[in-house]
Amino acid sequence: MLGNIISGVVGGVVFGFSGYLKNQKKNESFDYMKLGITVIVAGIVGAVAGYTGMEYGAVADATFAGGIGLVAENIVKAVYRKLA
């Protein structure tokens, strides 16, 4: 179960961080407080998902199918907004 919680936290943190980068305005200074809150909330959500005891394989499959696309989209949008 601890492995599921840790995996959930890591996944939530990665997703939260990529979402923060995507939504950051071009001339906006890096806001550590905003990033911290985003990452903490995403990590908690991931931990709760892991704690519920869902089978890791099912969670990983669903996360990979939907999450990897969203994370990739967030990264592309973040880079585009920095360059535009």
Secondary structure, DSSP 8 states (H G I E B T S, - for coil): -HHHHHHHHHHHHHHHHHHHHHH--TT----HHHHHHHHHHHHHHHHHHHHTT--HHHHHHHIIIIIHHHHHHHHHHHHHHHH-
